[in-house]
């Protein structure tokens, strides 16, 4: 079902994008909408991945030896110059 852009600013942006890309207005708008949708999906995937990693961290912390929670691993792993030992 065709849609008409009734917002002058959006219409001008669509025309400018079409001119700069050499695409039709329809193709330019379609490409822009697809790109934004892909960006949103990547953001959601990152949030989902971050939550999965946090869950793994919580699970590991429960099963880690008690002294691991108070150790300063930065001191053990890196020297004074911040390089691995």
Residue, then its C-alpha position, 0 to 999 in steps of 0.5 A: x500500500x503506497x504511502x505519501x510523505x506529508x511532512x515537509x521536512x521529511x519529504x525534503x530529507x528524502x529528496x536530498x538523500x535520493x539526490x545524493x545517492x542517485x537513487x529514486x526517492x522510494x529506494x532511498x527511503x527504503x534503504x534508510x528504513x532498512x538501515x535503521x531497522x538493522x541498527x535497532x536489531x543490532x542494539x537489541x542483540x548487544x543488550x541480549x548478549x550483555x545480559x547473557x554475559x552478566x548471567x554467566x558472570x553471576x553463575x561463575x561468581x556463585x561457584x568461585x572460591x571465596x578468596x576470588x571475590x576479594x583478590x585484586x587480579x589487576x595487581x596479579x595480571x598486570x605490572x606497574x606499566x599496565x602490561x601483562x606480567 
